[in-house]
Amino acid sequence: MMSAAALLFVLILCLWFVKEDIHPSWYLPRNWSHIKKVCVGYGLVWNPKKQGLMFLLITIALFWLSNQFYLPPQNTIFLICMGWLSLPIVWLWQAQFQYHALEFEQLTTFMQHFIAYFKSNEKVLLSMIESSKYIEGPLKEIVEDAIECLKNHGDTSAAFEKIAQRYPHFIIVNCQIWAATAEQFGFDQSKEAIELLEDDIDDWIEDTWLTIKNRLQMKNRILLMCGLSALIALFNQSLLSSMLDLQNVRIYHSVIMLFMMTLHVTILIAYRLIKTRWISKGECLR
């Protein structure tokens, strides 16, 4: 009964961890398509062989760990179920990390090429067309839409607004303002501002990579500490086993289960650090 209640608690905890990405109502059978849409949107590929192997490895690792801690079968089953519940969440967060990394790389690549071409030819339309050759995915569709808008209406601000709506970063908005100003009043009036934008993009890339590097280092440190904690616990229980019959000490089993659940939550928090978007909300103007 205790294990069932604990497993329910872990399930609720896992659902809470992903509530920002998957609404609780989506777990109803009729709404599963929404979960699939989120997974596909972030590029999460379900590979039965690869991910089945991960389930097997987690099962073997947790079975071995339970055996080392002299846990009864019901506790072992609980730990394995806990690991199974966590794997899809970790995969989703890793997919989000890769998605946000590509999103940031595509956007900054487009901006760097756009400003370089704009400094050379002083034409927004031509610069957009040339820069669109270096990008792909959702951003390419947005840029192509902006190009069509510029061709049909000749409005630089309206064309850039299509990009700024999706990526309202202050650098994008500033580029929108100065590109429109340059086309209306001449490039010489905005040359200095455009060059400053180029420096801002370089600083943006450098600062973002530094932030992401720190997050990855923090995640790795947390995982390392979890591993060391497990090793220390194994060492301590080997000393206890010489004095007590740990297979029959219920309070020992309860303490170990609490310890394992704490490690579980800590590992999830570590992976949750890398799921956030690379384009910081604090730097967006909308």
C-alpha positions, 0 to 999 in steps of 0.5 A, a space after each residue: 500500500 505504501 509503495 502504491 501511494 509513493 508511486 502515485 506521488 512520483 507520477 503526480 510529480 512527473 506530471 507537474 514537471 511537464 505541466 508547462 509543455 503538456 496540459 493535464 487534460 491532454 492525458 485523456 485518450 481523446 486528447 493524446 494527439 496534442 501530446 504527439 503534436 508537442 513531441 513531433 514539434 520538438 523533433 522527438 523521434 520514437 525509436 523502439 529499439 534504441 529507447 527500448 534498450 534504454 528501458 532495459 538498461 534502466 531496469 538492470 541498473 535499478 535491479 542491481 542497485 536494489 539488490 545491493 541495498 537489500 530492498 524487498 521485491 515491491 520496492 524494487 518494482 517501485 524503483 523500476 516504475 519510477 525510472 520508466 516514468 522518468 525516461 520519456 520526460 528526460 527524452 522530451 527535455 533533451 529534444 527541447 534542448 536540441 530544438 532551442 539550440 537549432 532555433 537560436 543557431 538559425 536565427 543568429 545565422 540569418 541575422 548575421 548574414 542579413 546585416 552583412 548583405 545589407 551593408 554590402 547592397 543596402 537593399 532589404 529585399 535582396 538581403 533577405 533573399 540571400 540570407 534565407 539560403 542559409 536557414 531552414 525549418 520554421 524560420 525559413 517559412 517565416 522569412 519567405 513570408 516576409 519576403 513575399 510581404 516585401 515584394 507585394 507591399 514594399 513595407 520593410 517594417 511590415 515584413 520584419 514584423 512577421 519575424 519579430 512576432 515569432 522572435 520579439 528579441 530587442 535585437 530583431 526589433 532594433 534591426 527592424 527599425 534601423 533597416 526601415 530607416 536606412 531604406 527610407 532615409 538612406 543607408 549613411 544615416 543608419 550605418 553606425 547603428 547597423 554596425 552596432 547591431 552586428 556587434 550586438 549579435 556577436 555579444 548575444 551569441 557569446 553571452 547565450 553560449 556562456 549561459 548554456 555552458 553554465 547550465 550544462 556544467 551545473 547539470 553535470 555537477 548535479 548528476 555527478 553528486 547524485 552518483 557520488 551520493 549513491 556510492 557513499 550510501 552503498 559503502 555505508 550500507 556495507 558497514 551496516 550489513 556487518 552488524 544488522 540483517 538489512 533484509 529484515 529492517 523495515 526502517 532501513 528500507 524506508 530510509 533507502 526508498 526516501 533517499 532514492 526518491 530524493 535522487 530521482 527528483 534531483 536528477 529530474 531537476 538537473 535535466 530540467 535546467 536544459 529545457 529552457 529556450 535559448 532566446 531569453 524572455 527577459 530580452 524580448 520586448 513583447 
